[in-house]
Amino acid sequence: MGEVKVPEDWWRLLDVASHALLCGPVSSPDPDALLAAAAKGELAAVIARASFR
């Protein structure tokens, strides 16, 4: 299982939106790596629901 660091504002946005689209795997956090994996059909995705209560 990997760990991803995100800006503090992201957590507040997730708390308001309550959902996030998670996709991967990719070899690096670079957006070009994500686009390349998507072009090859290598991504899996899930909509995750979050609650911080």
CHARMM internal coordinates of N, CA and C (Angstrom, degrees):
IC EDIT
DIST 1 N 1 CA 1.4260
DIST 1 CA 1 C 1.5299
ANGL 1 N 1 CA 1 C 108.25
DIST 1 C 2 N 1.3207
ANGL 1 CA 1 C 2 N 116.69
DIHE 1 N 1 CA 1 C 2 N 133.84
DIST 2 N 2 CA 1.4538
ANGL 1 C 2 N 2 CA 120.86
DIHE 1 CA 1 C 2 N 2 CA -178.77
DIST 2 CA 2 C 1.5142
ANGL 2 N 2 CA 2 C 112.44
DIHE 1 C 2 N 2 CA 2 C -95.49
DIST 2 C 3 N 1.2989
ANGL 2 CA 2 C 3 N 113.85
DIHE 2 N 2 CA 2 C 3 N 167.97
DIST 3 N 3 CA 1.4562
ANGL 2 C 3 N 3 CA 120.42
DIHE 2 CA 2 C 3 N 3 CA 177.82
DIST 3 CA 3 C 1.5199
ANGL 3 N 3 CA 3 C 108.39
DIHE 2 C 3 N 3 CA 3 C -122.78
DIST 3 C 4 N 1.3051
ANGL 3 CA 3 C 4 N 116.00
DIHE 3 N 3 CA 3 C 4 N 137.22
DIST 4 N 4 CA 1.4567
ANGL 3 C 4 N 4 CA 121.28
DIHE 3 CA 3 C 4 N 4 CA -179.92
DIST 4 CA 4 C 1.5178
ANGL 4 N 4 CA 4 C 108.53
DIHE 3 C 4 N 4 CA 4 C -123.86
DIST 4 C 5 N 1.3301
ANGL 4 CA 4 C 5 N 116.12
DIHE 4 N 4 CA 4 C 5 N 132.20
DIST 5 N 5 CA 1.4619
ANGL 4 C 5 N 5 CA 120.25
DIHE 4 CA 4 C 5 N 5 CA 175.91
DIST 5 CA 5 C 1.5165
ANGL 5 N 5 CA 5 C 107.95
DIHE 4 C 5 N 5 CA 5 C -96.06
DIST 5 C 6 N 1.3138
ANGL 5 CA 5 C 6 N 115.69
DIHE 5 N 5 CA 5 C 6 N 132.82
DIST 6 N 6 CA 1.4674
ANGL 5 C 6 N 6 CA 121.20
DIHE 5 CA 5 C 6 N 6 CA 179.84
DIST 6 CA 6 C 1.5251
ANGL 6 N 6 CA 6 C 109.35
DIHE 5 C 6 N 6 CA 6 C -127.93
DIST 6 C 7 N 1.3380
ANGL 6 CA 6 C 7 N 117.04
DIHE 6 N 6 CA 6 C 7 N 155.41
DIST 7 N 7 CA 1.4662
ANGL 6 C 7 N 7 CA 119.68
DIHE 6 CA 6 C 7 N 7 CA 178.05
DIST 7 CA 7 C 1.5290
ANGL 7 N 7 CA 7 C 111.47
DIHE 6 C 7 N 7 CA 7 C -62.09
DIST 7 C 8 N 1.3292
ANGL 7 CA 7 C 8 N 116.21
DIHE 7 N 7 CA 7 C 8 N 151.48
DIST 8 N 8 CA 1.4665
ANGL 7 C 8 N 8 CA 121.68
DIHE 7 CA 7 C 8 N 8 CA -179.29
DIST 8 CA 8 C 1.5272
ANGL 8 N 8 CA 8 C 111.55
DIHE 7 C 8 N 8 CA 8 C -56.71
DIST 8 C 9 N 1.3350
ANGL 8 CA 8 C 9 N 117.49
DIHE 8 N 8 CA 8 C 9 N -37.28
DIST 9 N 9 CA 1.4646
ANGL 8 C 9 N 9 CA 120.75
DIHE 8 CA 8 C 9 N 9 CA 179.13
DIST 9 CA 9 C 1.5268
ANGL 9 N 9 CA 9 C 112.03
DIHE 8 C 9 N 9 CA 9 C -60.02
DIST 9 C 10 N 1.3253
ANGL 9 CA 9 C 10 N 117.33
DIHE 9 N 9 CA 9 C 10 N -29.86
DIST 10 N 10 CA 1.4574
ANGL 9 C 10 N 10 CA 121.60
DIHE 9 CA 9 C 10 N 10 CA -179.86
DIST 10 CA 10 C 1.5179
ANGL 10 N 10 CA 10 C 110.75
DIHE 9 C 10 N 10 CA 10 C -61.59
DIST 10 C 11 N 1.3212
ANGL 10 CA 10 C 11 N 117.01
DIHE 10 N 10 CA 10 C 11 N -39.48
DIST 11 N 11 CA 1.4604
ANGL 10 C 11 N 11 CA 120.30
DIHE 10 CA 10 C 11 N 11 CA -179.52
DIST 11 CA 11 C 1.5231
ANGL 11 N 11 CA 11 C 111.00
DIHE 10 C 11 N 11 CA 11 C -65.23
DIST 11 C 12 N 1.3478
ANGL 11 CA 11 C 12 N 116.86
DIHE 11 N 11 CA 11 C 12 N -39.32
DIST 12 N 12 CA 1.4688
ANGL 11 C 12 N 12 CA 119.94
DIHE 11 CA 11 C 12 N 12 CA 177.44
DIST 12 CA 12 C 1.5313
ANGL 12 N 12 CA 12 C 110.45
DIHE 11 C 12 N 12 CA 12 C -65.32
DIST 12 C 13 N 1.3226
ANGL 12 CA 12 C 13 N 116.52
DIHE 12 N 12 CA 12 C 13 N -41.33
DIST 13 N 13 CA 1.4628
ANGL 12 C 13 N 13 CA 120.10
DIHE 12 CA 12 C 13 N 13 CA 177.46
DIST 13 CA 13 C 1.5238
ANGL 13 N 13 CA 13 C 110.72
DIHE 12 C 13 N 13 CA 13 C -62.14
DIST 13 C 14 N 1.3199
ANGL 13 CA 13 C 14 N 117.39
DIHE 13 N 13 CA 13 C 14 N -44.23
DIST 14 N 14 CA 1.4603
ANGL 13 C 14 N 14 CA 120.96
DIHE 13 CA 13 C 14 N 14 CA 178.55
DIST 14 CA 14 C 1.5269
ANGL 14 N 14 CA 14 C 110.96
DIHE 13 C 14 N 14 CA 14 C -62.37
DIST 14 C 15 N 1.3224
ANGL 14 CA 14 C 15 N 117.02
DIHE 14 N 14 CA 14 C 15 N -37.88
DIST 15 N 15 CA 1.4531
ANGL 14 C 15 N 15 CA 120.12
DIHE 14 CA 14 C 15 N 15 CA 178.29
DIST 15 CA 15 C 1.5280
ANGL 15 N 15 CA 15 C 111.06
DIHE 14 C 15 N 15 CA 15 C -62.67
DIST 15 C 16 N 1.3315
ANGL 15 CA 15 C 16 N 117.99
DIHE 15 N 15 CA 15 C 16 N -37.46
DIST 16 N 16 CA 1.4652
ANGL 15 C 16 N 16 CA 122.32
DIHE 15 CA 15 C 16 N 16 CA 179.42
DIST 16 CA 16 C 1.5238
ANGL 16 N 16 CA 16 C 111.18
DIHE 15 C 16 N 16 CA 16 C -76.25
DIST 16 C 17 N 1.3379
ANGL 16 CA 16 C 17 N 116.80
DIHE 16 N 16 CA 16 C 17 N -46.00
DIST 17 N 17 CA 1.4674
ANGL 16 C 17 N 17 CA 121.13
DIHE 16 CA 16 C 17 N 17 CA -175.52
DIST 17 CA 17 C 1.5232
ANGL 17 N 17 CA 17 C 112.58
DIHE 16 C 17 N 17 CA 17 C -75.96
DIST 17 C 18 N 1.3131
ANGL 17 CA 17 C 18 N 117.59
DIHE 17 N 17 CA 17 C 18 N -31.16
DIST 18 N 18 CA 1.4720
ANGL 17 C 18 N 18 CA 124.72
DIHE 17 CA 17 C 18 N 18 CA 179.43
DIST 18 CA 18 C 1.5218
ANGL 18 N 18 CA 18 C 114.63
DIHE 17 C 18 N 18 CA 18 C 69.06
DIST 18 C 19 N 1.3242
ANGL 18 CA 18 C 19 N 119.02
DIHE 18 N 18 CA 18 C 19 N 0.18
DIST 19 N 19 CA 1.4630
ANGL 18 C 19 N 19 CA 122.31
DIHE 18 CA 18 C 19 N 19 CA 179.70
DIST 19 CA 19 C 1.5204
ANGL 19 N 19 CA 19 C 109.90
DIHE 18 C 19 N 19 CA 19 C -142.27
DIST 19 C 20 N 1.3232
ANGL 19 CA 19 C 20 N 116.27
DIHE 19 N 19 CA 19 C 20 N 150.72
DIST 20 N 20 CA 1.4671
ANGL 19 C 20 N 20 CA 121.33
DIHE 19 CA 19 C 20 N 20 CA 174.95
DIST 20 CA 20 C 1.5228
ANGL 20 N 20 CA 20 C 108.41
DIHE 19 C 20 N 20 CA 20 C -144.96
DIST 20 C 21 N 1.3085
ANGL 20 CA 20 C 21 N 116.83
DIHE 20 N 20 CA 20 C 21 N 144.61
DIST 21 N 21 CA 1.4611
ANGL 20 C 21 N 21 CA 122.00
DIHE 20 CA 20 C 21 N 21 CA 173.69
DIST 21 CA 21 C 1.5171
ANGL 21 N 21 CA 21 C 107.27
DIHE 20 C 21 N 21 CA 21 C -91.52
DIST 21 C 22 N 1.3212
ANGL 21 CA 21 C 22 N 116.60
DIHE 21 N 21 CA 21 C 22 N 117.33
DIST 22 N 22 CA 1.4618
ANGL 21 C 22 N 22 CA 122.47
DIHE 21 CA 21 C 22 N 22 CA 178.21
DIST 22 CA 22 C 1.5160
ANGL 22 N 22 CA 22 C 107.98
DIHE 21 C 22 N 22 CA 22 C -107.09
DIST 22 C 23 N 1.3203
ANGL 22 CA 22 C 23 N 116.41
DIHE 22 N 22 CA 22 C 23 N 131.69
DIST 23 N 23 CA 1.4659
ANGL 22 C 23 N 23 CA 119.13
DIHE 22 CA 22 C 23 N 23 CA 178.42
DIST 23 CA 23 C 1.5145
ANGL 23 N 23 CA 23 C 110.04
DIHE 22 C 23 N 23 CA 23 C -141.99
DIST 23 C 24 N 1.3200
ANGL 23 CA 23 C 24 N 115.30
DIHE 23 N 23 CA 23 C 24 N 156.29
DIST 24 N 24 CA 1.4625
ANGL 23 C 24 N 24 CA 121.16
DIHE 23 CA 23 C 24 N 24 CA -178.86
DIST 24 CA 24 C 1.5127
ANGL 24 N 24 CA 24 C 108.36
DIHE 23 C 24 N 24 CA 24 C 166.39
DIST 24 C 25 N 1.2617
ANGL 24 CA 24 C 25 N 121.59
DIHE 24 N 24 CA 24 C 25 N -171.71
DIST 25 N 25 CA 1.4565
ANGL 24 C 25 N 25 CA 124.90
DIHE 24 CA 24 C 25 N 25 CA 1.30
DIST 25 CA 25 C 1.5257
ANGL 25 N 25 CA 25 C 111.27
DIHE 24 C 25 N 25 CA 25 C -85.62
DIST 25 C 26 N 1.3060
ANGL 25 CA 25 C 26 N 116.14
DIHE 25 N 25 CA 25 C 26 N 154.67
DIST 26 N 26 CA 1.4599
ANGL 25 C 26 N 26 CA 122.65
DIHE 25 CA 25 C 26 N 26 CA 173.68
DIST 26 CA 26 C 1.5226
ANGL 26 N 26 CA 26 C 108.07
DIHE 25 C 26 N 26 CA 26 C -132.42
DIST 26 C 27 N 1.3178
ANGL 26 CA 26 C 27 N 115.45
DIHE 26 N 26 CA 26 C 27 N 157.55
DIST 27 N 27 CA 1.4630
ANGL 26 C 27 N 27 CA 120.14
DIHE 26 CA 26 C 27 N 27 CA -175.87
DIST 27 CA 27 C 1.5226
ANGL 27 N 27 CA 27 C 113.33
DIHE 26 C 27 N 27 CA 27 C -78.59
DIST 27 C 28 N 1.3295
ANGL 27 CA 27 C 28 N 117.71
DIHE 27 N 27 CA 27 C 28 N -18.46
DIST 28 N 28 CA 1.4632
ANGL 27 C 28 N 28 CA 120.72
DIHE 27 CA 27 C 28 N 28 CA 179.37
DIST 28 CA 28 C 1.5281
ANGL 28 N 28 CA 28 C 108.61
DIHE 27 C 28 N 28 CA 28 C -154.56
DIST 28 C 29 N 1.3356
ANGL 28 CA 28 C 29 N 117.14
DIHE 28 N 28 CA 28 C 29 N 164.24
DIST 29 N 29 CA 1.4657
ANGL 28 C 29 N 29 CA 119.53
DIHE 28 CA 28 C 29 N 29 CA 179.50
DIST 29 CA 29 C 1.5257
ANGL 29 N 29 CA 29 C 113.56
DIHE 28 C 29 N 29 CA 29 C -77.53
DIST 29 C 30 N 1.3089
ANGL 29 CA 29 C 30 N 117.64
DIHE 29 N 29 CA 29 C 30 N 3.02
DIST 30 N 30 CA 1.4601
ANGL 29 C 30 N 30 CA 122.55
DIHE 29 CA 29 C 30 N 30 CA 179.95
DIST 30 CA 30 C 1.5305
ANGL 30 N 30 CA 30 C 110.55
DIHE 29 C 30 N 30 CA 30 C -65.90
DIST 30 C 31 N 1.3399
ANGL 30 CA 30 C 31 N 118.64
DIHE 30 N 30 CA 30 C 31 N 130.67
DIST 31 N 31 CA 1.4678
ANGL 30 C 31 N 31 CA 120.73
DIHE 30 CA 30 C 31 N 31 CA 179.01
DIST 31 CA 31 C 1.5268
ANGL 31 N 31 CA 31 C 113.29
DIHE 30 C 31 N 31 CA 31 C -56.21
DIST 31 C 32 N 1.3311
ANGL 31 CA 31 C 32 N 118.30
DIHE 31 N 31 CA 31 C 32 N -30.60
DIST 32 N 32 CA 1.4617
ANGL 31 C 32 N 32 CA 120.32
DIHE 31 CA 31 C 32 N 32 CA 178.36
DIST 32 CA 32 C 1.5292
ANGL 32 N 32 CA 32 C 111.38
DIHE 31 C 32 N 32 CA 32 C -66.28
DIST 32 C 33 N 1.3365
ANGL 32 CA 32 C 33 N 117.32
DIHE 32 N 32 CA 32 C 33 N -33.84
DIST 33 N 33 CA 1.4671
ANGL 32 C 33 N 33 CA 120.78
DIHE 32 CA 32 C 33 N 33 CA 176.98
DIST 33 CA 33 C 1.5255
ANGL 33 N 33 CA 33 C 109.95
DIHE 32 C 33 N 33 CA 33 C -65.09
DIST 33 C 34 N 1.3268
ANGL 33 CA 33 C 34 N 116.42
DIHE 33 N 33 CA 33 C 34 N -39.62
DIST 34 N 34 CA 1.4625
ANGL 33 C 34 N 34 CA 120.98
DIHE 33 CA 33 C 34 N 34 CA 177.70
DIST 34 CA 34 C 1.5236
ANGL 34 N 34 CA 34 C 110.61
DIHE 33 C 34 N 34 CA 34 C -64.37
DIST 34 C 35 N 1.3269
ANGL 34 CA 34 C 35 N 116.89
DIHE 34 N 34 CA 34 C 35 N -45.28
DIST 35 N 35 CA 1.4689
ANGL 34 C 35 N 35 CA 120.66
DIHE 34 CA 34 C 35 N 35 CA 179.47
DIST 35 CA 35 C 1.5270
ANGL 35 N 35 CA 35 C 111.48
DIHE 34 C 35 N 35 CA 35 C -64.25
DIST 35 C 36 N 1.3337
ANGL 35 CA 35 C 36 N 117.07
DIHE 35 N 35 CA 35 C 36 N -39.22
DIST 36 N 36 CA 1.4662
ANGL 35 C 36 N 36 CA 120.65
DIHE 35 CA 35 C 36 N 36 CA 179.28
DIST 36 CA 36 C 1.5288
ANGL 36 N 36 CA 36 C 110.70
DIHE 35 C 36 N 36 CA 36 C -65.34
DIST 36 C 37 N 1.3278
ANGL 36 CA 36 C 37 N 117.29
DIHE 36 N 36 CA 36 C 37 N -42.89
DIST 37 N 37 CA 1.4662
ANGL 36 C 37 N 37 CA 120.60
DIHE 36 CA 36 C 37 N 37 CA 178.61
DIST 37 CA 37 C 1.5233
ANGL 37 N 37 CA 37 C 110.60
DIHE 36 C 37 N 37 CA 37 C -64.66
DIST 37 C 38 N 1.3257
ANGL 37 CA 37 C 38 N 116.58
DIHE 37 N 37 CA 37 C 38 N -38.69
DIST 38 N 38 CA 1.4636
ANGL 37 C 38 N 38 CA 120.09
DIHE 37 CA 37 C 38 N 38 CA 178.15
DIST 38 CA 38 C 1.5221
ANGL 38 N 38 CA 38 C 110.81
DIHE 37 C 38 N 38 CA 38 C -65.10
DIST 38 C 39 N 1.3189
ANGL 38 CA 38 C 39 N 117.53
DIHE 38 N 38 CA 38 C 39 N -41.59
DIST 39 N 39 CA 1.4652
ANGL 38 C 39 N 39 CA 121.24
DIHE 38 CA 38 C 39 N 39 CA 179.77
DIST 39 CA 39 C 1.5253
ANGL 39 N 39 CA 39 C 111.59
DIHE 38 C 39 N 39 CA 39 C -62.79
DIST 39 C 40 N 1.3377
ANGL 39 CA 39 C 40 N 116.94
DIHE 39 N 39 CA 39 C 40 N -30.94
DIST 40 N 40 CA 1.4672
ANGL 39 C 40 N 40 CA 121.32
DIHE 39 CA 39 C 40 N 40 CA 179.11
DIST 40 CA 40 C 1.5294
ANGL 40 N 40 CA 40 C 112.27
DIHE 39 C 40 N 40 CA 40 C -86.43
DIST 40 C 41 N 1.3324
ANGL 40 CA 40 C 41 N 117.56
DIHE 40 N 40 CA 40 C 41 N -3.99
DIST 41 N 41 CA 1.4635
ANGL 40 C 41 N 41 CA 120.58
DIHE 40 CA 40 C 41 N 41 CA -178.17
DIST 41 CA 41 C 1.5119
ANGL 41 N 41 CA 41 C 113.18
DIHE 40 C 41 N 41 CA 41 C 73.48
DIST 41 C 42 N 1.3306
ANGL 41 CA 41 C 42 N 117.73
DIHE 41 N 41 CA 41 C 42 N 27.87
DIST 42 N 42 CA 1.4635
ANGL 41 C 42 N 42 CA 121.63
DIHE 41 CA 41 C 42 N 42 CA -174.81
DIST 42 CA 42 C 1.5304
ANGL 42 N 42 CA 42 C 114.37
DIHE 41 C 42 N 42 CA 42 C -98.39
DIST 42 C 43 N 1.3218
ANGL 42 CA 42 C 43 N 117.99
DIHE 42 N 42 CA 42 C 43 N 1.48
DIST 43 N 43 CA 1.4635
ANGL 42 C 43 N 43 CA 119.91
DIHE 42 CA 42 C 43 N 43 CA -175.77
DIST 43 CA 43 C 1.5192
ANGL 43 N 43 CA 43 C 112.74
DIHE 42 C 43 N 43 CA 43 C -90.94
DIST 43 C 44 N 1.2986
ANGL 43 CA 43 C 44 N 114.75
DIHE 43 N 43 CA 43 C 44 N 146.28
DIST 44 N 44 CA 1.4584
ANGL 43 C 44 N 44 CA 122.15
DIHE 43 CA 43 C 44 N 44 CA 167.82
DIST 44 CA 44 C 1.5243
ANGL 44 N 44 CA 44 C 105.29
DIHE 43 C 44 N 44 CA 44 C -116.33
DIST 44 C 45 N 1.3126
ANGL 44 CA 44 C 45 N 117.48
DIHE 44 N 44 CA 44 C 45 N 150.09
DIST 45 N 45 CA 1.4632
ANGL 44 C 45 N 45 CA 119.46
DIHE 44 CA 44 C 45 N 45 CA -178.29
DIST 45 CA 45 C 1.5181
ANGL 45 N 45 CA 45 C 110.33
DIHE 44 C 45 N 45 CA 45 C -142.46
DIST 45 C 46 N 1.3241
ANGL 45 CA 45 C 46 N 113.93
DIHE 45 N 45 CA 45 C 46 N 155.63
DIST 46 N 46 CA 1.4536
ANGL 45 C 46 N 46 CA 121.38
DIHE 45 CA 45 C 46 N 46 CA 177.48
DIST 46 CA 46 C 1.5230
ANGL 46 N 46 CA 46 C 107.48
DIHE 45 C 46 N 46 CA 46 C -149.52
DIST 46 C 47 N 1.3124
ANGL 46 CA 46 C 47 N 116.20
DIHE 46 N 46 CA 46 C 47 N 144.40
DIST 47 N 47 CA 1.4607
ANGL 46 C 47 N 47 CA 120.60
DIHE 46 CA 46 C 47 N 47 CA 172.73
DIST 47 CA 47 C 1.5165
ANGL 47 N 47 CA 47 C 106.46
DIHE 46 C 47 N 47 CA 47 C -93.27
DIST 47 C 48 N 1.3350
ANGL 47 CA 47 C 48 N 115.89
DIHE 47 N 47 CA 47 C 48 N 118.64
DIST 48 N 48 CA 1.4537
ANGL 47 C 48 N 48 CA 121.19
DIHE 47 CA 47 C 48 N 48 CA -177.10
DIST 48 CA 48 C 1.5167
ANGL 48 N 48 CA 48 C 110.38
DIHE 47 C 48 N 48 CA 48 C -102.19
DIST 48 C 49 N 1.3194
ANGL 48 CA 48 C 49 N 116.26
DIHE 48 N 48 CA 48 C 49 N 135.44
DIST 49 N 49 CA 1.4599
ANGL 48 C 49 N 49 CA 121.22
DIHE 48 CA 48 C 49 N 49 CA 177.11
DIST 49 CA 49 C 1.5184
ANGL 49 N 49 CA 49 C 107.88
DIHE 48 C 49 N 49 CA 49 C -98.46
DIST 49 C 50 N 1.3271
ANGL 49 CA 49 C 50 N 116.34
DIHE 49 N 49 CA 49 C 50 N 136.98
DIST 50 N 50 CA 1.4543
ANGL 49 C 50 N 50 CA 121.28
DIHE 49 CA 49 C 50 N 50 CA -177.82
DIST 50 CA 50 C 1.5274
ANGL 50 N 50 CA 50 C 110.27
DIHE 49 C 50 N 50 CA 50 C -125.68
DIST 50 C 51 N 1.3286
ANGL 50 CA 50 C 51 N 115.26
DIHE 50 N 50 CA 50 C 51 N 145.03
DIST 51 N 51 CA 1.4573
ANGL 50 C 51 N 51 CA 121.44
DIHE 50 CA 50 C 51 N 51 CA 175.67
DIST 51 CA 51 C 1.5212
ANGL 51 N 51 CA 51 C 108.07
DIHE 50 C 51 N 51 CA 51 C -144.42
DIST 51 C 52 N 1.3201
ANGL 51 CA 51 C 52 N 116.96
DIHE 51 N 51 CA 51 C 52 N 128.20
DIST 52 N 52 CA 1.4579
ANGL 51 C 52 N 52 CA 122.03
DIHE 51 CA 51 C 52 N 52 CA -178.61
DIST 52 CA 52 C 1.5320
ANGL 52 N 52 CA 52 C 109.86
DIHE 51 C 52 N 52 CA 52 C -115.13
DIST 52 C 53 N 1.2955
ANGL 52 CA 52 C 53 N 116.93
DIHE 52 N 52 CA 52 C 53 N 55.88
DIST 53 N 53 CA 1.4784
ANGL 52 C 53 N 53 CA 120.15
DIHE 52 CA 52 C 53 N 53 CA -178.39
DIST 53 CA 53 C 1.4866
ANGL 53 N 53 CA 53 C 110.74
DIHE 52 C 53 N 53 CA 53 C -110.68
END
COOR INIT
IC SEED 1 N 1 CA 1 C
IC BUILD
